[in-house]
Amino acid sequence: MSIQRFETGPRMSQAVVHGNTVYLAGVVAGKAAGGSVTEQTKDILSIIDGHLAKAGTDKSKLLSATIYITDMKTFPEMNAAWDSWVSQGNTPARATVEAKLAAPQYNVEIMVVAAK
């Protein structure tokens, strides 16, 4: 079975497709870096939509999601953005963890796995 990689660099690939499964690396905000948790989450979810489309799938086929936030107090704010984005009836298995992220301007990082 072949493996297809997207946006591959020396350390990681942004997306990897193996068979009918798409694995995304952790995604942080681009334009909204340093913004509110709501802004960052919406930006990240838009980026995820783009990566999933490149890999031939979409959010309705999410299998799992892992969300890292720097402060659990912002959990409701992140959830509001997530709830307005996620495909109702097709919600993935999900975990949310409080963690220190790679740089101080990031308050949210999201990793997903999807079927094709």
N, C-alpha and C positions, 0 to 999 in steps of 0.2 A: 504494500500500500504506500503510495507516495505521500510526501510531506511538502507542503507549499508554505513559504514564509513571505511576509510582507514587511516592508520598512525594516530590513535587517541591518543591524549595525554590529560593531565589534563585541558588544556586550549582550545584546538581546535583539529579538524581533518583536515588533509591535503586535503582530498577529501571526499565528501558526495554524494551518489547517491540516488535520490528519484524518483521512477518511471523511466522514460527515460531521466532524466536530471542529469547531473554531475556538481557539484559545486566544484571548487578548491579554497583553501585558497590562499592568496597572496604568491607568490613565489619570493624569492630573490636568488641571485647568491650563488653558493656553492664554487666550485673551483676558480671562477673568482671574488670572493668578493675582493674589493679593486682595481680591474682592471678598464679598460676603460668602458664607457657606452656600446660600441659595444661588448666587451668581456662579460660583465655582461648580456646583453640582450640575446646573443647567448646561454650562459650557462642556463639562466632562461628558454628559449624556449625549450632547450633540456630536462630540468627537467619536464617542462609541458608535453612534449611528453610522458615521462615515466609515469607520473601520469594519463594521459588520457588513455594510454594503459592498465594500471592496472584496470581502471574503465570500460574498454570495449569500448572505443571510440577513436577518433583521431581528429587532428586539422581541418579536413575537415568538422567537425560537430560543430564547435564553434558557439555559439549563441551571446555571448557578451564577451568583454574584457575591463578591466579597468587597465590602466597603470599609475603608479606613478613614476615620475622622480624628482630628487632633483633640477634640473636646466633646465628650458625650453630652454636654449641655446643648450642643447644636444638633443633636439627633432629630428633634422634631422639624427643624428647618431643612435639614437634608432630606428627611422623609417626605416633606411636602413637595419638593422638587421631583423626587423619585416617583411619588405616587401620581403626579400629573404626566409623567413620561412613560412609565412601564405599561406594557400591553395587558390590560385587564383580562383576567381569565387565563393568562399565559405567564403568570408571575413565576420567577425562578426560585429555587432554593437560595437562601440568602443569609449572610452573616455580616454583622457590623461590629467593628473593633475600634477601640480608641488606641491610637498609636501616634508616635512622633514620626513625622514624614521627612523626606529627604531635604527639604528647604523650607524656611519659615513662611514663605508666601503661599504655601500649599496647606489647605485645611481639610481637603478631601482627596481621596484616591480610590478609584473603583476598578476592579478586575472582573471580567465576565467570561463565561464559557457558553457557547451557543451551538445548537445543531444547525446543519445546513438545510 
